[in-house]
Amino acid sequence: MMSYSEVATLLARIQLVDGRRVDEEVIREWHLYIGHLSYGVADEALTLHRSESPRWIYPADIISAAERIVAAVADPRDAFGNALGADVRALAAQRRLEVRGLLAIGAGS
């Protein structure tokens, strides 16, 4: 779980790019939505979103990217065993988190 100050740090990174207003009210609101994530995952989710989209980022974008990172698998298959394309960016984020000891997905990924 992210602390209030970690959410503030994440929002400071966001503000550097889009110039949004960040105050106590904004931090508190974002904390309600994304406070359940770890800072490492949220930070990677921000990086993932920014690598794919130039648009304004919202809490739902952080959550969606975080879910992609956690769910990423190296060799995804459909229900019939057919190979699917890997989510390369999410998988790279997942591996960076694992190397930093911030995410343990398991041997099956």
Secondary structure, DSSP 4 states (H G I P E B T S, - for coil): ---HHHHHHHHHHHHHHH-----HHHHHHHHHHHTTS-HHHHHHHHHHHHHH--SPP-HHHHHHHHHHHHH--SS-B-TTS-B----HHHHHHHHHHHHTTS----TT-
